Amino acid sequence: MVPFAAGSSTDMVGREVARILTDDLHQSFIVENRPGAQATIGSAQVARAAADGYTLLLGSNTSIAAAPFLIKDVPYKPLKDFVPVARVGSVPFVLIVRPDLPVKTAAELIAYARQQPGKLTWGYANSANQAAAAGMTKAAGLDTTAVPYTGVPQLVVDMLGGRLDFAIIDVTNAAPQIKAGKLRALAVTPAQEISALPGVPPLGATLPGFELVGWYGLYAPAGTPQAVVDRLSVALLKGLGDSTVKQHFAQAGLETYPASAKDLASFGQAETVKWERLAHDAGITPQ
């Protein structure tokens, strides 16, 4: 289960995970996309599924760590209703604007937005999009309007059509449009430049201390037998070490970020604390 739209970076990771497991276990793994409500719709379906290893969730910082601080009455408990299988990958984000917006740097965007209070719009389709852009606009003291989307590809379409001014989205969806000159990249969210977008400075150079990276992990419903979890974990971690898989991730602007089920469990707890702080600092209240 991929709780985001087809064509998103999460979808790409989910399909790579399905391919790895299919090849290693000689069983067919089928990807189902169930987007909406900050990834909670598809995630809730997995939480309610039989704990037999046949229904798995491609979880992320959105569905596992951030959802309780963004959505009222989340229909599952992320740290209780799922059992970690393995951490999979990570993704940087990039601040983009429509190409006809008269700004070329993050500082220029901030100055332009200040000159037009209440006029500029920004979009989000997941927790990272929302927390990053809300955090940026709050730190810069901007008066802007947030527009929610069910998927990043739809957000990109609206920006290409001039109906949205800026956003902070994953590099996977943004890079092709940036390289084609259809969108303009102003900054990236890691603490340093990234190889997928050379020359694009970190947003922290304009807003000191700003840093954000998304992540993905595979989860099963709570109660799934340990032997099943172990078998899935071994197969997935083995596949993530393959050079071809690493190349597939890199081509999409992603990185493999493998970790065991035990390490993913402690990582998820730490990320939950982090995302609670991010949501608070960005002034986000559950909706």
C-alpha positions as CSV (number, residue, x, y, z in Angstrom):
1,M,0.0,0.0,0.0
2,V,1.4,3.4,-1.1
3,P,-0.7,6.1,0.6
4,F,0.2,8.7,-2.1
5,A,-0.7,9.2,-5.7
6,A,0.9,7.3,-8.6
7,G,3.9,9.2,-10.0
8,S,5.0,10.5,-6.6
9,S,8.4,9.8,-5.1
10,T,6.7,7.5,-2.5
11,D,5.1,5.6,-5.4
12,M,8.5,5.1,-7.0
13,V,10.0,3.8,-3.8
14,G,7.0,1.5,-3.3
15,R,7.4,0.0,-6.7
16,E,11.1,-0.6,-6.2
17,V,10.4,-2.3,-2.9
18,A,7.7,-4.5,-4.6
19,R,10.2,-5.5,-7.3
20,I,12.9,-6.3,-4.7
21,L,10.6,-8.5,-2.7
22,T,9.1,-10.2,-5.8
23,D,12.6,-11.1,-7.1
24,D,13.8,-12.4,-3.8
25,L,10.8,-14.2,-2.4
26,H,9.4,-15.4,-5.8
27,Q,5.9,-14.0,-4.9
28,S,4.0,-11.3,-6.7
29,F,3.9,-8.0,-4.8
30,I,1.3,-5.6,-6.2
31,V,1.4,-1.8,-5.5
32,E,-1.9,-0.2,-4.6
33,N,-2.1,3.6,-4.4
34,R,-4.6,5.0,-1.9
35,P,-3.8,8.8,-1.5
36,G,-5.5,11.4,0.6
37,A,-5.7,13.0,4.1
38,Q,-1.9,13.2,4.6
39,A,-1.4,9.5,3.8
40,T,-3.8,8.4,6.6
41,I,-6.4,6.8,4.3
42,G,-4.2,4.2,2.8
43,S,-2.2,3.7,6.1
44,A,-5.4,3.1,8.1
45,Q,-6.4,0.4,5.6
46,V,-3.1,-1.4,6.4
47,A,-3.6,-1.0,10.1
48,R,-6.9,-2.8,9.8
49,A,-5.6,-5.5,7.5
50,A,-4.9,-9.1,8.6
51,A,-1.5,-9.5,10.3
52,D,-0.3,-12.2,8.0
53,G,2.4,-10.3,6.0
54,Y,0.3,-10.1,2.8
55,T,-0.6,-6.4,3.3
56,L,2.3,-4.0,3.8
57,L,2.6,-0.2,4.1
58,L,5.2,1.9,2.5
59,G,5.3,4.3,5.4
60,S,7.1,7.7,5.6
61,N,7.7,10.6,7.8
62,T,4.2,11.8,6.8
63,S,2.2,8.7,7.8
64,I,4.3,7.5,10.7
65,A,5.9,10.5,12.4
66,A,3.9,13.6,11.4
67,A,0.3,12.6,10.9
68,P,-0.8,12.9,14.6
69,F,0.3,16.6,14.6
70,L,-1.3,17.5,11.3
71,I,-4.6,15.5,11.2
72,K,-7.4,15.5,13.8
73,D,-8.5,12.0,14.9
74,V,-5.9,10.0,12.9
75,P,-7.6,6.6,12.4
76,Y,-4.6,4.6,13.7
77,K,-1.8,4.8,16.2
78,P,1.5,4.9,14.1
79,L,3.8,3.5,16.7
80,K,1.3,0.8,18.0
81,D,-0.7,-0.3,15.0
82,F,2.3,-1.1,12.8
83,V,5.5,-3.2,13.2
84,P,8.6,-2.0,11.4
85,V,10.1,-4.2,8.7
86,A,13.1,-2.1,7.4
87,R,13.9,1.5,6.6
88,V,14.2,2.0,2.9
89,G,15.3,5.4,1.6
90,S,15.5,9.1,2.0
91,V,14.6,12.1,-0.1
92,P,15.7,15.8,-0.1
93,F,13.3,18.6,-0.9
94,V,13.6,21.7,-3.0
95,L,12.0,25.2,-2.9
96,I,10.5,25.8,-6.4
97,V,8.6,28.7,-8.0
98,R,6.7,29.1,-11.2
99,P,9.1,30.3,-13.9
100,D,7.4,33.7,-14.5
101,L,7.7,34.7,-10.8
102,P,10.3,37.5,-10.8
103,V,12.6,35.9,-8.2
104,K,15.8,33.9,-8.5
105,T,16.8,33.2,-4.9
106,A,15.1,32.3,-1.7
107,A,15.9,35.8,-0.3
108,E,14.3,37.4,-3.3
109,L,11.2,35.3,-2.9
110,I,10.9,36.3,0.7
111,A,11.3,40.0,-0.2
112,Y,8.8,39.7,-3.1
113,A,6.2,38.0,-0.7
114,R,6.6,40.8,1.8
115,Q,5.9,43.4,-0.8
116,Q,2.6,41.6,-1.6
117,P,1.0,40.4,1.7
118,G,-1.7,37.9,1.2
119,K,-1.2,37.5,-2.5
120,L,1.2,34.5,-2.9
121,T,0.1,30.9,-2.7
122,W,2.0,27.8,-1.8
123,G,1.0,24.1,-2.1
124,Y,1.5,20.9,-0.1
125,A,0.5,17.3,-0.5
126,N,2.3,15.7,2.5
127,S,3.7,16.6,5.9
128,A,7.2,17.5,4.6
129,N,5.7,19.9,2.0
130,Q,3.5,21.5,4.7
131,A,6.0,21.7,7.5
132,A,8.8,23.0,5.3
133,A,6.8,25.7,3.6
134,A,4.9,26.7,6.7
135,G,8.1,26.8,8.7
136,M,9.8,28.9,6.0
137,T,6.9,31.4,5.8
138,K,6.6,31.7,9.5
139,A,10.4,32.1,10.0
140,A,10.4,34.8,7.3
141,G,7.2,36.5,8.6
142,L,5.3,36.1,5.4
143,D,1.5,36.4,4.8
144,T,0.7,33.8,2.2
145,T,-2.0,31.2,1.5
146,A,-1.6,27.4,1.7
147,V,-3.3,25.2,-0.8
148,P,-3.7,21.4,-0.1
149,Y,-3.3,18.7,-2.7
150,T,-3.9,15.0,-2.7
151,G,-0.6,14.4,-4.6
152,V,2.6,16.2,-5.5
153,P,2.1,15.6,-9.3
154,Q,-1.2,17.5,-9.2
155,L,0.6,20.3,-7.3
156,V,3.3,20.5,-10.0
157,V,0.6,20.6,-12.8
158,D,-1.0,23.7,-11.1
159,M,2.4,25.4,-10.7
160,L,3.2,24.8,-14.4
161,G,-0.2,26.3,-15.2
162,G,0.6,29.4,-13.2
163,R,-2.1,28.7,-10.6
164,L,0.4,28.3,-7.7
165,D,3.4,30.5,-6.8
166,F,5.8,28.3,-4.8
167,A,6.2,25.0,-2.9
168,I,8.8,22.9,-1.2
169,I,8.5,19.4,-2.7
170,D,10.6,16.3,-3.2
171,V,13.4,16.4,-5.7
172,T,12.1,13.4,-7.5
173,N,9.0,15.2,-8.8
174,A,10.7,18.6,-9.2
175,A,14.0,17.7,-10.9
176,P,12.7,16.9,-14.4
177,Q,10.7,20.2,-14.6
178,I,13.6,22.1,-13.2
179,K,16.1,20.7,-15.7
180,A,13.6,21.4,-18.5
181,G,13.4,25.0,-17.5
182,K,9.7,24.8,-16.6
183,L,10.2,25.4,-12.9
184,R,12.9,27.4,-11.0
185,A,14.8,25.9,-8.1
186,L,15.7,28.4,-5.4
187,A,17.0,26.2,-2.5
188,V,17.3,22.7,-1.2
189,T,16.3,21.6,2.3
190,P,19.4,19.5,3.4
191,A,22.2,21.3,5.2
192,Q,24.3,21.1,2.0
193,E,24.0,21.1,-1.7
194,I,22.8,17.8,-3.4
195,S,24.2,16.0,-6.4
196,A,20.8,15.9,-8.1
197,L,20.7,19.7,-8.3
198,P,24.2,21.1,-8.3
199,G,24.6,24.8,-7.7
200,V,21.3,25.1,-5.8
201,P,22.1,26.4,-2.3
202,P,20.6,25.1,1.0
203,L,17.7,27.0,2.3
204,G,19.6,27.2,5.6
205,A,21.9,29.7,4.0
206,T,19.0,32.1,3.9
207,L,17.1,30.9,7.0
208,P,19.8,29.7,9.4
209,G,19.1,26.4,11.0
210,F,16.6,25.2,8.4
211,E,17.1,21.6,7.5
212,L,14.6,18.8,6.4
213,V,14.9,15.4,4.8
214,G,12.1,12.9,4.2
215,W,12.3,9.1,4.6
216,Y,10.5,5.9,3.8
217,G,10.1,2.6,5.7
218,L,8.3,-0.7,5.2
219,Y,5.7,-1.6,7.8
220,A,3.3,-4.5,8.5
221,P,0.2,-4.6,10.7
222,A,0.9,-5.0,14.4
223,G,0.7,-8.7,15.3
224,T,2.4,-9.9,12.2
225,P,4.5,-13.0,13.1
226,Q,8.1,-12.2,13.8
227,A,9.3,-14.9,11.4
228,V,7.4,-13.2,8.6
229,V,8.8,-9.8,9.5
230,D,12.3,-11.2,9.6
231,R,11.9,-12.8,6.2
232,L,10.7,-9.6,4.6
233,S,13.4,-7.6,6.3
234,V,16.2,-9.8,5.2
235,A,15.0,-9.8,1.6
236,L,14.5,-6.0,1.5
237,L,17.8,-5.1,3.1
238,K,19.6,-7.5,0.8
239,G,18.0,-5.8,-2.2
240,L,18.7,-2.3,-1.0
241,G,22.4,-3.2,-1.0
242,D,22.4,-3.9,-4.7
243,S,24.2,-1.4,-6.9
244,T,21.5,-1.4,-9.5
245,V,18.9,-0.5,-6.9
246,K,21.1,2.3,-5.6
247,Q,21.4,3.6,-9.1
248,H,17.6,3.5,-9.6
249,F,17.2,5.6,-6.4
250,A,19.9,8.0,-7.4
251,Q,18.3,8.6,-10.8
252,A,15.1,9.6,-9.1
253,G,16.9,12.0,-6.8
254,L,16.6,9.6,-3.8
255,E,19.1,7.7,-1.7
256,T,18.9,4.2,-0.2
257,Y,18.8,4.5,3.6
258,P,18.6,1.0,4.9
259,A,18.2,0.1,8.6
260,S,16.9,-3.0,10.4
261,A,13.4,-3.4,11.9
262,K,14.8,-2.7,15.4
263,D,16.7,0.4,14.2
264,L,13.6,1.7,12.3
265,A,11.5,1.3,15.5
266,S,13.8,3.6,17.5
267,F,14.2,5.9,14.5
268,G,10.4,6.2,14.2
269,Q,10.1,7.2,17.8
270,A,12.8,9.9,17.5
271,E,11.2,11.2,14.3
272,T,7.8,11.5,16.0
273,V,9.4,13.8,18.6
274,K,11.1,15.8,15.8
275,W,7.9,16.2,13.7
276,E,5.9,17.3,16.8
277,R,8.5,20.1,17.2
278,L,8.4,21.0,13.5
279,A,4.6,21.2,13.4
280,H,4.7,23.4,16.6
281,D,7.4,25.7,15.3
282,A,5.6,26.1,12.0
283,G,2.4,27.0,13.8
284,I,0.5,24.0,12.3
285,T,-2.6,22.8,14.2
286,P,-4.3,19.5,13.4
287,Q,-7.1,20.0,10.9
